[in-house]
Amino acid sequence: MGKVLDDIRVLDLTHVWFGPWCTMMLADLGAEVIRIEPPWGAIDRIAEGALFGGVSYTFHHLNLNKKDLTLNLKTAEGLAIFKELVKRADVVVQNFSPGTMERLGLGYDVLRELNPGIIYAALSGFGQYGPYSPRGSYAAVAEAMSGHTRLTGDKVNPEGPPIDMAQALGDLGPGTMAAMSIIAAIRYRDKTGVGQMIDVAQFDCMVAYNTAITGYTLSGMKPWEMRKKYPGGHGAGGLMQTKDGGWIRIAAFSPRAIDNLRKAIGSDEVNREMVEKMMAEMTRDEAVDFLVKAKVPVGPVYHVNEVVEDPQLKARGMFVELEHPRAGRIKVPNFPVKLSETPGEVISAAPLLGQDNREILTGILGYTEERIAELERAGIIYTER
């Protein structure tokens, strides 16, 4: 069965989380994604701390299904090879600081001249223009400036400190927006034959994800002020601890869920204190079973080791095992959305540095083995062995 993007070639100049997440989703949907790194390796490959097969676990997580080509873009020959690839590509994605591609002589005007149908996605912290554009940024900065970090702290104590969000949603959320926009641009090109530039800013995207902003523009109040002035209705929800030290998350907010909770505890009135007391008399799994049987939305609070063993996720094929040439057998998440006609899937582990040099240079550009050897000797490319 074919994949929805199996006729699309992506040149991937991204690194760390934001860009690699975007391009991996395209790869999961069938695109040929060629990750292009300098011969010495991109910064997300050269990691410290726990390494598995020479790279971090996040590198394994974010670079599935990709090919890898090394190319020294600081040389005239490396740039020439990249430009030849652009002529044969559909999409270029990069998350360098604004201005970097232009300094390399690879701005959108140049790429469009080489290939009028090229779709060029420039991912950055603050976008390609505006007063903050030159600033460096990471997920945590976008989360903080868009209000999410303060809101996370406010849920605990509005007068207390802000709290960082877990993981790097300031990368993954904008990366998802970028992938969606690239597919939209492909659809437009299907209709018109015209490519375009896509400017994706982490700050912009994280603002779009913050529903509290619209709450403020309508009410003039921050969320915690709104909660204080307009207390929530009846019911019970939130995190609750059980007698074995575990935690559950209850979401009994709908009228039906509230009615079901009333019946389960045998009371016409329910409040958080009442439910907390009952849950404290059960183990975590007992509490979940009790509330599931009562048709009350609930879930256990898992550690990651429990996530990978969950029977629902196993039934939906959410984990796959792959062979990595350095790390060995690894288990990673599968593509999460189920498409009936063109399913996405994870079929290959993160690549070694320059793993696909020969396949790409011979198969796409028609280079000979002698030419490839010359490029190796000149330091234009490097193949990890």
Beta strands, then each sheet from edge to edge (+ up, - down):
strand 1: 9-13
strand 2: 32-37
strand 3: 67-70
strand 4: 91-94
strand 5: 119-124
strand 6: 196-201
strand 7: 236-241
strand 8: 247-252
strand 9: 298-300
strand 10: 319-324
strand 11: 328-333
sheet 1: 3+ 2+ 1+ 4+ 5+ 6+
sheet 2: 7+ 8- 9+
sheet 3: 10+ 11-
end
